[in-house]
Amino acid sequence: MSIVAEVPSFLQVLSNGLVKRFEPEISPVSNESSSHGYKSKDVMIDSTKSISGRMFLPDTPGSSSHLPVLVYFHGGGFCIGSTTWLGYHTFLGDLAVASQTIVLSVDYRLAPENRLPIAYDDCYSSLEWLSNQVSSEPWLERADLSRVFLSGDSAGGNIAHHVALKVIQEKTYDHVKIRGLLPIHPYFGSEERTEKEREGEAAGYVAMNDFGGEAEVLTWLDLFWKLSLPEGSNCDYSGCNFAMAELSRAEWSRFPPVVVYVAGLDFSKQRQVTYAAFLEKKGVEVKLVESEGEIHAYHMLHPESEATRLLQKQMSEFIHSF
């Protein structure tokens, strides 16, 4: 039995089809308020499909006002990642406090066992869960479903985009109002290489994820797409190439405002800037915010850094502008 695909320290795909994932440090939940100002718990979104989530509820002593809801989709090239990872748990708990927002972080099914569009469908179902549970889930007692936001990093930013498209196209969950998108370093691709990719700098480029040493970033990006795209598809599949979306002008006019967060040292920054320009051309209200000198997914890798605190402040300001 041999290894047919590998992301060192994170993922191995064996010749017999078995997938091994090597998880980093994870965080338990705390149903009681912590010194950080929030509590957390795990919920089951769809037991038939093993879709779960982790909720973060900020402490709001002396207040009974309704709170916006942020639905978050983790990154990991659609193949790895979990809301239980310590970096995500810390970042999202602190974001709940900074923005006074109820956060639902979704654990969707992963590729290659579950190829796209399964992740999109799983994450879309989290909106149905919100709609169905708002009247019975105590932690949603103060949730304002007229102020729901979609966010995620890397592959999760891609997912946020496609969940928003699905909401527009299927015209469901009218009482779950998507007010805006906050994709962080969203992961897209296409058959045509960007200038950065063509330069072939991946092997010597600053590590995409800061997991030690230099990363062969382009190889990893290609591998994640190879493992997650539908069988027979290439990188011009609409889930990978955002320009392939089939929406009418009227549908694009209903796309919610977007803030695209990019990192100055992210190898994929050029694609993310192009994504923002694409949305703007479609008439979407869009803003691009760059964290200079930061790497891809820095907020998850260094959730208590000054740059992450600034990101949380920027996200809070966007959420409360509605």
Buried (B, 14 or more C-beta within 10 A) or exposed (E): EEEEBBBEEBBBBBEEEEBEBEEBEEBEBBEEBEEBBBBBBBBEBBEEBEBBBBBBBBBEEEEEEBBBBBBBBBBBBBBBBBBBBBBBBBBBBBBBBBBBBBBBBBBBBBBBEBBBBBBBBBBBBBBBBBBEBBEEBEBBBBBBBEBBBBBBBBBBBBBBBBBBBBBBBEEEBEEBBBBBBBBBBBBBBBEEEBEBBEEEEBEEBBBBBBEEEEBBBBEBBBBBBBBBBEEEBBBEBBBBBBEEBEBEEEBBEBBBBBBBBBBEBBBBBBBBBBBBEBBBEBEBEBEBBBBEEBBBBBBBBBBEEEBBBBBBEBBBEBBEEE
